[in-house]
Amino acid sequence: MTTTTSTRASEKTTALLSVLGMLMLGMVILFAAGHAQSATLHDAAHDVRHATGFPCH
């Protein structure tokens, strides 16, 4: 029974780390697209914001 409990705890930890990793990646992408300083990068991010309905003005 100890092995089963340990395996389930390990699966929960892995799932939690995966969710947190994806959340952090999403936040980094959103931050980079929203605060781009390069004119080309900013224009591309601006077009993506309009396409996805994200407010930008």
Backbone torsions as a table, in degrees:
resi	resn	phi	psi	omega
1	MET	NA	-28.6	179.4
2	THR	-64.8	-39.8	-179.8
3	THR	-63.9	-42.5	179.2
4	THR	-63.2	-44.6	179.5
5	THR	-63.9	-43.1	179.3
6	SER	-63.6	-40.7	179.6
7	THR	-65.4	-43.2	179.2
8	ARG	-65.5	-39.9	177.7
9	ALA	-64.3	-39.8	178.5
10	SER	-65.4	-39.7	178.3
11	GLU	-65.4	-40.4	178.4
12	LYS	-65.9	-41.0	179.3
13	THR	-64.3	-43.0	178.7
14	THR	-63.1	-42.8	179.0
15	ALA	-64.3	-42.2	179.1
16	LEU	-64.0	-43.6	178.2
17	LEU	-64.3	-36.0	177.6
18	SER	-65.0	-45.3	179.2
19	VAL	-63.5	-44.7	179.1
20	LEU	-65.0	-37.8	177.5
21	GLY	-64.1	-44.0	178.8
22	MET	-66.6	-37.5	177.3
23	LEU	-63.0	-45.4	178.7
24	MET	-64.1	-41.9	178.5
25	LEU	-61.7	-43.7	178.0
26	GLY	-61.9	-41.3	179.2
27	MET	-65.7	-39.7	178.3
28	VAL	-64.6	-44.1	179.4
29	ILE	-64.0	-44.6	179.2
30	LEU	-62.7	-43.6	179.0
31	PHE	-63.4	-45.4	-178.5
32	ALA	-64.2	-41.7	-180.0
33	ALA	-70.7	-34.1	-177.3
34	GLY	-79.8	-24.3	-175.5
35	HIS	-120.1	26.7	-179.8
36	ALA	-65.3	134.0	-179.4
37	GLN	-98.4	-29.0	178.0
38	SER	-66.6	135.4	-176.7
39	ALA	-59.6	-44.2	-179.1
40	THR	-66.3	-47.2	179.5
41	LEU	-64.2	-40.4	179.3
42	HIS	-63.9	-43.1	179.3
43	ASP	-63.9	-40.0	177.7
44	ALA	-64.9	-43.7	178.4
45	ALA	-64.9	-37.5	178.9
46	HIS	-62.1	-43.4	178.0
47	ASP	-63.7	-39.4	178.7
48	VAL	-66.1	-40.9	178.6
49	ARG	-60.4	-43.0	178.0
50	HIS	-64.7	-41.6	-177.8
51	ALA	-65.4	-32.6	-178.1
52	THR	-95.5	-2.4	178.3
53	GLY	81.8	15.2	179.4
54	PHE	-79.4	127.7	-178.3
55	PRO	-66.2	136.0	-178.7
56	CYS	-135.1	-4.2	-178.8
57	HIS	-118.6	NA	NA
